[in-house]
Amino acid sequence: MKKQWLSLVIAVCFACSAFAQVSPTAHALRPFDKDHAPSTNCNGGVCFINYNGGPVFETAPTVYIVWYGNWTTKDKKIIDYYFSHLGGTTQEKINTTYSDSTGKFIPNAVNHSTADDYHDNYSLGKSITDAGIQTIVANAISGGHLPNDTNGIYFVLTYKDVIDSDGFCTQFCGYHSPSTSIVNGEVIKYSMVGDPDQCPSGCETSVVMGDHGKGGSPNMDPGADGATAIMWHEFSESSSDPEVNLNTAWAGNFCGESGDCCAWLFGTVHTDKNGNLYTNTIGTKHYAMQEMFQLTSKSRTGNVPGVCKNVY
């Protein structure tokens, strides 16, 4: 009888453990829904977020990109350029308002070059899950294609012919998460971002904004421009909450993480010479990006106020 009770207790513990685990897609950029517009709570007014004790990126993160599938040279140039020039900008400065329990703030610096890219030619096929996303990153590191870097953010960009059965296009446009299994004994930060050309009305920024210019987006490539916007969302959240659900930093019940608070809000919008809409100029290129949550207090206690902004 004692053995039966012991077995039951163990089974219950395993069950509780399984239910306690939070899916990486739980904190994700949800697809735009025209019938349910973004909450006005953070749109032009003060909103709140909470600090939960976890770390932020205290030194400049390196952005690594795994191009999964047939991304074009043009696609890559648009996205690579953005992250190569994001550091030091008034857009990235928004993220510098976040600090952690050590009193250190996120720096206005980002490392990225084409040397931090790797092309994966559908190594796991065209139907994947989050487990596959983590395997893709693990294989890129173990194969020597990308370094093992706990101060990096590894983006897996899936091309438009790849189906993510966890819910890309229906449940999310992208997500970020820490992983303790990609490299055993280390916390690797990674993100999945799908090609929004697969579902333009839900995940492609230019379509959501109603861009009817000659190219449909500022860099004449709605898919790549849209992917960059999703990456900005996930990059910012990875910066201020790199170990979400494991050792959460900035997130709250009011609106979620920093990108969630301002999802599908665009603030001040400009029009380029071709009639395309954009919000930010990075280097010499224009990009259409969502706003990001800028803290207006250095406090890390209670409900910390902030506003959605295009630039600091």
C-alpha positions in Angstrom: 0.0 0.0 0.0 2.8 2.4 0.9 4.4 1.7 -2.5 1.1 2.5 -4.2 0.8 5.8 -2.3 4.4 6.7 -3.1 3.8 6.0 -6.8 0.7 8.1 -6.7 2.5 11.0 -5.0 5.4 10.8 -7.6 2.9 10.8 -10.5 1.1 13.8 -9.1 4.4 15.7 -8.7 5.3 15.0 -12.3 1.9 16.1 -13.4 2.2 19.4 -11.4 5.6 20.0 -12.9 4.3 19.5 -16.4 1.5 21.9 -15.8 3.8 24.5 -14.2 5.9 24.7 -17.4 4.9 27.7 -19.5 5.0 27.4 -23.3 7.5 29.7 -25.0 4.6 31.0 -27.1 2.7 32.2 -24.0 4.5 35.6 -24.3 4.2 36.2 -28.0 3.3 38.9 -30.5 -0.3 38.0 -31.2 -1.6 38.5 -34.8 -3.4 41.8 -35.5 -7.2 41.4 -35.3 -9.0 44.3 -37.1 -12.2 43.4 -35.1 -10.4 43.8 -31.8 -8.2 46.8 -32.0 -5.2 47.2 -29.6 -6.2 48.4 -26.1 -6.2 52.1 -25.7 -4.8 51.8 -22.2 -1.2 52.4 -23.4 -2.1 54.3 -26.6 -1.1 57.9 -25.9 -1.5 57.6 -22.2 0.4 56.2 -19.2 0.4 52.4 -18.7 2.2 50.3 -16.1 4.6 47.3 -16.0 6.2 45.4 -13.1 9.8 44.4 -12.3 9.9 40.8 -11.1 13.6 40.5 -10.1 15.1 38.8 -13.2 18.1 40.0 -15.3 18.3 42.3 -18.3 21.0 42.5 -20.9 23.7 44.6 -19.1 26.1 44.5 -22.0 25.4 44.9 -25.7 23.7 41.7 -27.0 24.8 40.1 -30.3 22.0 39.3 -32.7 22.4 36.0 -34.5 20.1 35.1 -37.4 19.4 31.6 -38.8 17.8 32.0 -42.2 15.6 28.9 -42.3 14.6 28.4 -45.9 14.7 30.4 -49.1 15.1 34.0 -47.9 16.3 36.2 -50.7 19.4 38.3 -50.8 17.2 41.4 -50.7 15.4 40.1 -47.6 18.6 39.5 -45.8 20.1 42.9 -46.6 17.1 44.7 -45.2 17.1 42.8 -41.9 20.9 42.7 -41.6 21.1 46.5 -42.2 18.6 47.2 -39.5 20.4 45.3 -36.7 23.8 46.4 -37.9 22.7 50.0 -37.4 20.2 49.8 -34.5 22.7 50.5 -31.7 23.1 54.1 -30.7 19.7 55.2 -32.2 16.9 57.0 -30.6 14.7 53.9 -31.2 17.0 51.6 -29.3 17.4 54.2 -26.6 13.9 53.4 -25.4 15.2 50.0 -24.2 17.8 51.7 -22.1 15.1 52.8 -19.6 15.1 49.2 -18.2 17.4 48.1 -15.4 17.8 45.1 -13.1 18.5 44.3 -9.4 22.2 45.2 -9.9 21.2 48.7 -10.8 22.6 48.3 -14.4 20.6 49.5 -17.4 20.4 48.1 -20.9 23.1 49.8 -23.0 22.3 51.6 -26.3 24.4 49.2 -28.3 23.7 46.1 -30.4 26.2 43.8 -32.1 25.4 42.3 -35.5 27.1 41.7 -38.9 26.6 39.2 -41.7 29.2 37.1 -39.9 26.5 36.4 -37.3 24.2 34.8 -39.9 23.7 31.2 -40.9 21.6 29.7 -43.7 19.8 26.5 -42.9 18.3 24.9 -46.0 15.2 23.2 -44.4 17.3 20.8 -42.3 14.1 19.8 -40.4 11.7 20.1 -43.3 8.9 22.5 -43.8 6.8 21.6 -40.8 8.2 22.5 -37.3 7.4 23.2 -33.7 9.2 25.0 -30.9 11.2 21.9 -30.3 12.4 22.1 -33.8 13.2 25.8 -33.5 15.5 25.0 -30.5 17.1 22.1 -32.4 17.8 24.4 -35.3 19.7 26.8 -32.9 21.4 23.9 -31.2 22.6 22.4 -34.5 23.9 25.8 -35.7 26.0 26.1 -32.5 27.2 22.5 -32.2 28.0 22.5 -36.0 30.3 25.5 -35.5 28.1 27.8 -37.7 27.4 30.2 -34.9 29.2 30.7 -31.6 27.9 29.6 -28.2 27.0 33.0 -26.7 24.9 33.4 -23.5 24.9 37.2 -24.3 23.4 36.7 -27.7 19.8 36.5 -29.1 19.4 33.7 -31.7 16.6 34.4 -34.2 15.3 31.6 -36.3 13.5 33.2 -39.3 11.2 30.7 -41.1 10.5 31.3 -44.7 6.9 31.7 -45.9 6.6 28.1 -47.0 7.4 26.7 -43.5 4.4 25.7 -41.3 4.8 26.2 -37.6 2.2 23.9 -36.1 2.4 25.6 -32.7 0.3 28.4 -34.2 2.3 30.8 -36.4 -0.3 33.2 -38.1 -3.1 32.0 -35.9 -1.7 32.3 -32.4 1.5 34.4 -32.9 3.7 36.2 -35.3 6.8 35.6 -33.3 8.0 34.8 -29.7 11.1 34.8 -27.6 12.2 32.5 -24.8 15.2 31.2 -22.8 16.3 27.6 -23.2 18.3 25.4 -20.9 18.4 22.5 -23.4 20.0 24.2 -26.5 23.3 24.1 -24.7 23.3 22.0 -21.6 23.9 24.0 -18.4 23.5 27.4 -20.1 20.7 29.8 -20.6 20.4 30.5 -24.3 18.1 33.2 -25.5 16.3 32.5 -28.8 13.4 33.8 -30.8 11.1 32.4 -33.6 9.9 34.9 -36.2 7.9 33.7 -39.2 7.7 35.3 -42.6 4.6 37.5 -42.5 4.1 37.0 -46.2 2.4 33.8 -45.1 -0.4 35.8 -43.4 -0.2 39.5 -44.3 -3.4 40.7 -42.7 -2.4 39.3 -39.3 1.4 39.7 -39.2 2.6 42.1 -41.9 3.1 45.6 -40.6 2.6 47.4 -44.0 -0.8 45.7 -44.4 -1.9 46.4 -40.9 -0.9 50.1 -41.4 -2.8 50.2 -44.6 0.2 51.1 -46.7 -0.8 51.6 -50.3 2.4 53.1 -51.6 4.2 52.0 -54.7 6.2 49.3 -53.0 3.8 48.4 -50.2 6.5 49.0 -47.6 9.4 51.4 -47.1 12.0 49.0 -48.5 9.8 47.7 -51.3 9.7 44.3 -49.5 6.7 43.8 -47.3 7.8 40.4 -46.0 11.3 41.5 -45.0 10.0 44.8 -43.6 7.3 43.0 -41.7 9.8 40.4 -40.3 12.0 43.2 -39.1 9.1 44.8 -37.2 8.4 41.5 -35.5 12.0 41.1 -34.6 12.1 44.5 -33.1 9.3 43.5 -30.8 11.0 40.2 -29.8 14.5 41.8 -29.6 13.2 44.5 -27.2 11.4 42.0 -25.0 14.5 39.7 -25.0 16.6 42.7 -23.9 14.3 43.6 -20.9 13.1 40.1 -20.1 15.7 37.6 -21.4 14.8 34.8 -19.0 11.0 35.2 -19.1 9.1 32.4 -17.3 12.5 31.1 -16.0 13.6 34.2 -14.1 11.2 36.9 -15.2 12.4 40.6 -15.2 10.0 43.1 -16.8 6.4 42.0 -17.4 3.1 42.6 -15.7 -0.6 42.0 -15.6 -1.4 45.3 -17.2 -0.2 44.6 -20.7 2.5 41.9 -20.6 6.1 42.6 -21.7 7.5 45.8 -23.2 6.5 44.9 -26.8 3.1 43.6 -25.8 2.2 46.9 -24.2 2.5 48.7 -27.6 1.7 45.9 -30.0 0.3 47.2 -33.3 0.6 50.8 -32.1 2.6 52.9 -34.5 2.6 56.5 -33.1 3.9 59.1 -35.5 3.8 57.8 -39.1 5.7 59.4 -42.0 5.3 59.0 -45.8 8.3 58.4 -48.1 8.8 59.6 -51.6 7.1 56.5 -53.0 4.1 57.0 -50.8 5.0 54.2 -48.4 4.5 54.5 -44.7 7.3 54.4 -42.1 8.0 55.3 -38.5 11.7 55.1 -37.9 14.9 55.9 -39.9 17.8 53.6 -39.1 21.0 54.6 -40.8 19.8 55.7 -44.3 16.8 53.3 -44.5 13.2 53.7 -43.4 11.4 51.1 -41.4 7.7 50.7 -40.3 7.9 49.6 -36.7 5.6 49.3 -33.7 6.1 51.6 -30.8 8.0 50.3 -27.7 7.2 50.8 -24.0 9.5 53.5 -22.6 9.7 53.6 -18.8 9.2 57.1 -17.3 10.5 56.2 -13.9 13.7 54.5 -12.6 11.8 52.7 -10.0 11.8 48.9 -9.9 9.1 48.6 -7.3 5.3 48.3 -7.7 3.6 49.5 -10.8 6.2 51.3 -12.9 4.8 53.8 -15.4 5.7 54.2 -19.0 4.4 55.3 -22.4 4.5 53.9 -26.0 7.1 55.7 -28.1 8.6 55.6 -31.6 11.8 57.2 -30.4 13.2 58.2 -27.0 
